[in-house]
Amino acid sequence: MPDAHHPKRGSRGYNPRKRAKSHIARFSSWPETEGEPRLQGFAGYKAGMTHAFVRDYRKESTTAGQEVVIPVTVIEVPPMKVVAVRLYRLTPYGLETLTEMWGSKLDKELARRVMTPKKAHSHAKLDKVDLADIEDVRVLAMTQPTLVTGLPKKSPDVMELRVGGSDLKKRIEYAKGLLGKDVKVTDFAQEGQMVDVIAITKGKGFQGSVKRWHHRLLSHKDSKHRRKVGATGPWHPNHMYSTVPLAGQVGYHQRTEYNKRVVRIGEDGKEITPAGGFMHYGDVRNPWVMVHGSIPGPTKRLIRLREPVRFHGESVGKVEVTYISTASKQGT
């Protein structure tokens, strides 16, 4: 008889499939960079998708150099404000906060999200730290959702952004220079650059095992139901294995999309806002970033961008865009 070949259905790659702790995605690593100090991350809000005509920049593609239609996602990226500088030291248990310095003038909306210090910190707090004790330099930055008309909230989203570079002292001075100032997306990325996109996916609630794990339906001759597993395990050992596909939470998980190409960066939202606005979002009125392909999450979701950690290809430079669709997305 031939060998039985029955590959498993559904991915076991993401476990446990439970709801994310926060709508703000978290980075587990940052890429090491050389050169002058710069920000290695940014954040914005997902506006929606459209399509564009571009000159195919992929050298290995069968349509390389030709005009092709690609799906693109628009992310509205108003300026972020740096509110604090944080230095880390390395311990046997990982990175640990060594010291931090907050700005002198903090927005009142920041108190909606985090506990703010009652008095400003002096620059001498960072100058007293020995460079030999410092392992990493990061800044605390907040988004400004009040500038985005499509978001029904005032509370900012606060997150860490790493300051990359080869010289540690220059990185600290660069971070101190950003304190209390607005930073733009152009301080982080340029057109044609690769980025990693991290966000929380669209939540779908409690779902059955077929939708959650994509296993095969049982025969129509089954005595009770079809959309269930054939067996939940043996009698002995008498406990449930974690590999058994069961019903539970679907969606609202943190996911990372690696190596997404920045197609275009713009200042005027009228250039890419479709007639009638993006569905469930409205008009884009702030700077925006257009990336190739789809990204996790529904509209209005916080999207975090990071320098790529797995990209080993060559830079293609600026992408040639000939047309961006602004047709209505409402089916009229």
N, C-alpha and C positions, 0 to 999 in steps of 0.2 A: 504493500500500500504506500502511496506517497506520504511524505511528511505533512503533518497538519501545520498550516500556516495561518495564524489568526492574530494579526497585530492588534494591539490595544487601540480602542477608539477614544479620542479625546486626549487633551494634553494634561499630563500630571506635573507639568513644569512649574505651576504656580500654586503653592500651598503654604499656609492655609488660606482658603478663599473667604476671607472675612472683610468687613468694611474697613477702609483706611481710618487711621486715628484722627486725621485732620485733612481738610481740603487743601492744605498747603503741602505740596510734595516735598520730600526730603532727599537730599543727596547723600549717598554713602561714600562717594569718592570724588576727587577733583583731579584733573590732569596736571602734571608738572610742566611748566613752560619756561622758556628762556627769553632773554631780552629785557626790554623796559617794562616796568610795572603796569598792569592793567587789570580791569575787572574781568572775571572769568564767568560771570553769570548775569542774568537779567530776568525780568518777569513781565507778563502782560496778561491780557484777557482775550479769550477766543471769541472772534466775531462771527466767523462762518467760513464757507468754502465757495470757490468759484473756479473758473478755468482760464488758462492763459495760453497764448501762442508763443513759443520760445524756440530758439535755435538749440537743437539737442546737443548738450555739452558732454554727454557720456560717450567716451571714446570707444568703448567696447560695444556700444549699441549698434544695431543694424541700421538705425536712422541717424547715425552720428553726423552732425553738421547740417541736417535738414530741419525744416520747420515742423514742429510737432505740437500737439495739444496736450497739456498736462494739467492734472488737478492741483490746485493750490489752496492753502489755508491762510486766512488773514488773522493776524494777532494784533490787537490794539495795545500799544506800549507807551502809555504816558510816562513822563519822567519819574524816576524813583528818587527818593530823598534818603541820604545817608544820615543815620541818627547816632551811630556809635562805631567805635573801632575796638576790635577784640583780638587779643593775642593768646596763642595757645602754646602749651608746653607738652612734651611727650613723656608719658608715664608708662609703667608696666601694664597699665590697664587701658592704654590708648591716650588720645588727646584729652587735655584738661585745660580749662580756662585759667590762664596765668593772670591777666588783668584786662580791664576794658575801660574805655573812656567815652562818655556820652557828650553829645553836643550841648551848647548853652541854650539854644532856642529850639524847643521841641513843639511840634504841632499838637494842638489840643486833641485832635482825633487819635493820636497815638495812644493816649490813655484809655481808649476804648478796647485796645488789644493787649497791652502789656503794662506792667508796673514801671513807671518812669521815675528816675531819681529826683529827689526834691531840690537838689542844687547841682550845678554843672561841675564837671570834673576838669582839672587843670591839665595842661599838656605835660607838666612835669611828672605826672603819674606814669606815662609811657617812657619818658626819658630816663627814669631810674632803673628800668628793666635791663638786665644784662642780655646782650644779643645771643650769647651762647645758650641761654635758657629758652629762647623762642624757637618754636617748631613751625608755626604757621601764622599767617596774618589774614584776617577776615574783617569785613565790615557788616554791620547790621543796617539793612535798608528796608524802607517801607514803600509800598505802592500808594498811589493817590487815586482811589476809586471815585472821589468826588469830581474828578475831571472827566470821567467816562459817563456819558448820558445813558448808556445801555445797562448800567449796573444800579440796582436799587439798594445801595448800602453806602455808609460813610466810614465804617471801620476799615482801616488799612490792613494789608497783609504784610507781616514782618518776617524777614528771612535773612539768612547769612549768605554773603557773596564773598568768594575767595579773591584775594588780590594776588595775582601771579607775577612772576618775574624771577630773574636770576640773582639780584642783589637784595638781601634781606633788609638792609638799612633803607634802601630806596623804596622798598615796598611799604615800610612803615611810614615814611614821609609822605608817600603818595596817598595812603589811607587817611592820614591826618589832614591832608589838603582837601579831601573830599568831605570831611565832617561838616554836616549842616548844609551841604549843597545838593542841588539836583544833578542827577546823572542821566544821560540819554542812552538810548539803545546803540547809537553809533560809537559810544565809548566802549562798548562790548563787542560788537560784530560789524562786519562790512558785507556788502552784497557779494554773493558767490561763495561765502564761507559756509562750512559745515558746522552744525550745532546738534546737540542732543536735546530732545524735548521730553520733559518729565511732567506728568499731570495725573490727576485722578480720573478714572474712566467714568462713563455714564452709569449711574446706578439703576439696576433693574429689579431690586428687591429679592424676595424669597421665591425661588423657582424650583421646578422639579429636576430630577436627575438627568433626564434626556436633554433638556436645554442647558443644564449646568455642565454635564460631562460628555454629551453627544454620543452616548452609547446606543446600541441598536434596539429598535422596538422588538418586543416579544411577539410571538406568533399570534395571529388572530384567534387561534384555538386555545389561548391561555384562559384558564378558568376564571380569572378575576380581572386583571388589568394588563395593559400593554406597555404603558409608559412607566415601567419600574425595572429594577434589576432582577435578574433571574434568581439570584441567591445572595444573601448578605454575608455568607461565610460559613465555616464548618461549626459543628457543635463543640468540638474541642480543638484548640483552646476556645473557651466560651467567652470571647470578647470580640468587639468589632474592630476590624482592621481599618487603618486610615486610608487604605487604597480602595475601599469599597465606594463606588460612586453613589452618593446620597444627595437628597435635596438640601438646599441652603441658599446662602447669599450669592447673588450674581451681580457683578458690576460694583462700582465705587471702590476699585482697587487702584493702587499706584502702579503705573506702567511707564516704561522708558522707551522712547523711540530713538534709536541711535542713527547718527549720520543723516540728518535732514538738511537739504541745501536751502540756504537763504536766497530766494530768487530776487527779491527787491525789498528795499527799505524806503519809505516815503514819509513826508511830513504832512501832506494834505490828504485827509481822509476822503475827500470828494473824488479823488482819482480812482478809487477802488470800490466805493460804496455803490451797490446795485440800486436800480430804480426801486423805490419803496423801502430801501434799507435791507439789511440782513435779517433773515427770519429769526424771530424771537430775540433780536438784539437791537436793531435800529441802525443809525448812522455812525460811521467812524469819524471822530472829530479830533483825534490826537495822532501823533506819529504811529506808524504801523509797520509790521514786518510780514512779508509773504514768504511762506516756506513751501517747498515741493511736497505734495502728498497730503495725507490726512494725519491728524494728531489725536491723542486721547482726549476724552471729555466732551461734554455738551457745550453749547454756546454759554458765554459768561463765565466759564470755568477759568480759574487761575492757571496759567501756563508758565512753567519755569524753563528757561533756556540755559544751556551750559556749553562751554567749549567741549568738543568731542574727545572722548577718552579712548575710542577704538578706531579712529580714522587713520589709515596709513597710506592713503592715495596721494595724488598730486592735486595742487590747487588749480582750478580751472579759470579763476578770475571772475569777472563780472559776467552774469548770464544775460544774453541778448534777448530781450522781451519785445515782441512786436505788437502784441494785443492782449488786453486784459478785459474779460467779459464783465460788463456792468448791467447786463440784462436783468430784469426782475426775476427773483427767485420764488415769487408767490404764485406762479402758474397762470398769470394773466397776460 
